[in-house]
Amino acid sequence: MARRRLFLYGGLLIASGIACCFFPLFHIRPLGGERSATGHQSRVADESAPANPAEFAESFWAGPLREGEVATDVTALWKAFEADTSRARSEYGNQAGLGGAWYFCVRGRGIVETVEKNWLILAVAGDSRHVRLDLGVVVDNTVRESLGVKASSFANSQDFNAVSAELNRRVEQKVIAPNRPLLKPGVEVEFVGCARIGGQSDLDPIRLIPIRLSVIANGHSTGADDGGPAP
């Protein structure tokens, strides 16, 4: 009798275990988002995230950039670094993450002294230091970081990096390419550019990727300048 009862209880336990496999009493779900089919937790997109990187780049290009809201005068930046490097960084720069590099958006006017294949040198009135404008292929994140675009605005790192590529493409196609034929020694230009500044050695010449550029002729701006009116 005891053995039969033992077999009966054992059978009931086995049957209960099989039933729980197909009809579990509860489910365990990860906090903070769903998991993808590959098992990796996906990040829930913020409601304020842009529809896509191209649209974000275009809206930024036509908004804050066109209105000239993001640039510091180059002579003012030089003086700020002379007075207090730490304060100059915090007041005028954008830092790429905690402990990362500092990036700046700079504007000014200068006379072209030297023109090479992928860059030129400008002399700035009233200062012995120079500006270098890069005219080659734009491959890094200097433009994105200088303009203060935040990773938190995007659902994932792929979109954040894609915005950088879109901004770089606009610089190459809308600023650098159409202005190349106009840039010759002796020509006066107005510019807005983006720079990564690590220390004093990066200040003379200060190396900029131009995001707005125009040639001054007879007191007026000419040439292709998709970024809006000259500073």
C-alpha positions in Angstrom: 0.0 0.0 0.0 2.8 2.5 0.9 4.6 1.7 -2.3 1.5 2.3 -4.4 0.9 5.6 -2.6 4.5 6.6 -3.3 4.2 5.8 -7.0 0.9 7.8 -7.1 2.5 10.9 -5.5 5.5 10.6 -7.8 3.3 10.5 -10.8 1.4 13.6 -9.7 4.6 15.5 -9.2 5.9 14.6 -12.7 2.6 15.5 -14.2 2.6 18.9 -12.4 6.1 19.6 -13.6 5.2 18.9 -17.2 2.2 21.2 -16.9 4.2 24.0 -15.5 6.6 23.8 -18.5 3.8 24.5 -20.9 1.6 26.7 -18.7 4.0 28.7 -16.3 2.5 30.3 -13.3 4.6 33.5 -13.9 7.1 35.1 -16.3 10.4 36.8 -15.5 10.9 40.0 -17.6 14.0 42.3 -17.6 13.6 45.8 -16.2 14.1 48.8 -18.4 13.1 47.4 -21.8 12.2 44.4 -23.9 14.8 41.9 -25.1 15.4 41.3 -28.8 15.3 38.0 -30.5 19.1 37.6 -30.0 18.6 38.0 -26.3 20.2 41.5 -26.0 18.2 44.1 -24.1 17.1 46.9 -26.4 17.0 50.5 -25.3 13.5 52.2 -25.3 13.7 55.3 -27.6 13.0 58.6 -25.9 9.9 60.4 -27.2 12.0 63.4 -28.1 14.4 61.4 -30.3 14.6 62.6 -33.9 12.8 60.7 -36.6 16.1 59.9 -38.4 19.7 61.2 -38.4 19.3 63.0 -41.8 16.2 65.0 -40.6 18.0 65.9 -37.4 21.1 67.1 -39.3 19.0 69.1 -41.7 16.9 70.8 -39.0 20.1 71.7 -37.0 21.8 73.0 -40.1 18.9 75.2 -40.9 18.2 76.2 -37.3 20.9 77.1 -34.7 23.7 77.0 -37.3 22.0 79.3 -39.7 21.1 81.7 -37.0 24.7 81.9 -35.8 23.9 80.8 -32.2 26.8 78.5 -31.7 30.1 80.3 -32.4 32.7 82.3 -30.3 34.8 85.0 -31.8 38.3 83.6 -32.4 40.2 86.5 -30.8 37.9 86.3 -27.8 38.7 82.5 -27.5 42.4 83.1 -27.8 42.3 85.7 -25.0 40.1 83.5 -22.8 42.7 80.7 -23.1 45.5 83.1 -22.2 43.6 84.2 -19.1 42.4 80.8 -17.8 42.4 77.6 -19.8 39.9 75.8 -17.5 37.4 78.6 -17.6 37.8 79.0 -21.4 36.9 75.4 -21.8 33.9 75.4 -19.5 32.6 78.7 -20.8 33.0 78.2 -24.6 33.6 74.5 -25.2 31.7 71.2 -25.3 33.2 68.2 -23.7 32.8 64.7 -25.3 31.8 62.7 -22.2 33.3 62.8 -18.8 37.1 63.4 -19.1 36.9 63.5 -22.9 38.3 66.1 -25.4 37.0 69.7 -25.6 35.4 71.0 -28.8 34.7 74.6 -29.8 32.7 76.4 -32.5 34.6 79.5 -33.6 33.9 82.5 -35.9 36.0 85.3 -37.4 37.5 87.0 -40.4 40.9 86.7 -42.0 43.0 87.1 -45.1 44.2 84.0 -46.9 48.0 83.7 -46.7 48.6 80.2 -48.0 46.5 77.7 -49.9 47.3 74.0 -50.1 45.4 71.1 -51.5 43.5 70.3 -48.3 43.9 73.3 -46.1 44.7 77.1 -46.0 46.1 79.6 -43.5 44.3 82.8 -42.5 45.9 85.8 -40.9 43.5 87.5 -38.4 43.6 91.3 -38.1 44.9 92.5 -34.8 46.5 89.2 -33.7 49.8 87.5 -34.6 48.2 84.0 -34.4 46.7 82.2 -37.4 43.7 80.1 -38.4 43.9 76.9 -40.4 40.8 75.9 -42.4 40.8 72.2 -43.3 39.4 71.7 -46.8 39.8 67.9 -47.2 37.5 65.0 -46.4 35.8 65.3 -43.0 36.1 61.9 -41.2 35.8 62.5 -37.4 33.2 63.8 -35.0 34.6 67.3 -34.5 31.6 69.0 -36.1 29.0 67.1 -34.1 30.8 67.6 -30.8 31.5 71.3 -31.4 27.9 71.9 -32.1 26.9 70.3 -28.8 24.8 67.4 -30.3 24.0 65.0 -27.4 24.0 61.2 -27.5 21.0 61.3 -25.2 18.9 62.7 -28.0 19.1 59.4 -29.9 17.8 56.0 -29.4 21.1 54.3 -30.1 24.8 54.9 -30.9 24.2 54.1 -34.6 21.9 57.0 -35.1 24.3 59.3 -33.1 27.2 58.3 -35.4 25.0 58.7 -38.4 24.2 62.3 -37.5 28.0 63.0 -37.5 28.3 61.5 -41.0 25.4 63.6 -42.2 26.9 66.8 -40.8 30.3 66.0 -42.3 28.7 65.4 -45.7 27.0 68.8 -45.6 30.2 70.4 -44.8 32.0 68.8 -47.7 29.2 69.4 -50.2 27.7 72.7 -49.2 30.7 74.6 -47.7 34.0 73.3 -48.8 33.4 72.2 -52.4 31.7 75.3 -53.7 34.1 77.7 -52.0 37.4 76.0 -53.2 37.6 78.0 -56.5 37.2 81.3 -54.6 40.0 80.7 -52.0 43.2 82.4 -53.2 46.0 84.2 -51.4 45.0 87.8 -50.5 41.3 87.0 -50.4 39.4 88.0 -47.3 36.9 85.5 -45.8 34.5 85.2 -43.0 34.1 81.8 -41.4 32.6 79.7 -38.7 34.5 76.5 -37.9 34.7 73.6 -35.5 37.9 72.7 -33.6 39.2 70.1 -31.1 41.5 72.0 -28.7 43.6 70.0 -26.3 46.1 72.6 -25.2 48.1 75.7 -26.1 49.7 73.9 -29.1 46.3 73.7 -30.7 45.7 77.4 -30.6 48.3 78.7 -33.2 47.2 77.9 -35.8 43.8 77.0 -34.5 42.6 74.2 -36.8 39.0 74.5 -38.0 36.6 72.5 -40.1 34.5 75.2 -41.8 30.8 75.0 -41.4 30.1 78.5 -42.8 32.3 80.3 -45.3 32.0 83.4 -47.4 34.4 85.6 -49.4 34.4 89.3 -48.8 34.4 91.4 -52.0 33.9 95.2 -51.9 32.6 94.9 -48.4 30.0 92.3 -49.2 29.9 88.5 -48.7 29.9 86.4 -51.8 30.3 82.8 -52.7 28.5 79.7 -51.5 27.6 79.7 -47.8 24.8 77.3 -47.1 25.1 78.0 -43.4 23.4 81.4 -43.6 24.6 84.9 -43.5 28.2 85.6 -42.6 28.9 86.2 -38.9 
